[in-house]
Amino acid sequence: MCQLLESRELAMQLLQSSRLISLGQMAAGVAHELNQPLAAISATAEGILLRHERGDRLPPEQVDEMMGKVMTMIQRMTAIIEHMRTFSRDHSEEPASIFDVN
């Protein structure tokens, strides 16, 4: 019985290690995925700031459209981060579920 528990614990540790390795390998891709919307948000904010400094007035419709795009990009980044958190979470301490395989 003790060996079974040790074996299960070892298997869970191995699974968690595998997840962490995969997470490390995904880091470059995630950085790229986050960098794209971040660059667009930065460009949008910079454009609004430059126009404001020149005294230009943006039509409210244009501001609404630009802010809508910024919010969409923020939501995309938030989803990527949440997916990473879920993927990397240690599930070894979660209670096991009993289910009928039939």
ABEGO torsion letter per residue (X at the ends): XAAAAAAAAAAAAAAAAAAAAAAAAAAAAAAAAAAAAAAAAAAAAAAAAAAAAAGBBBBAAAAAAAAAAAAAAAAAAAAAAAAAAAAABBAAABBBBBBBAX
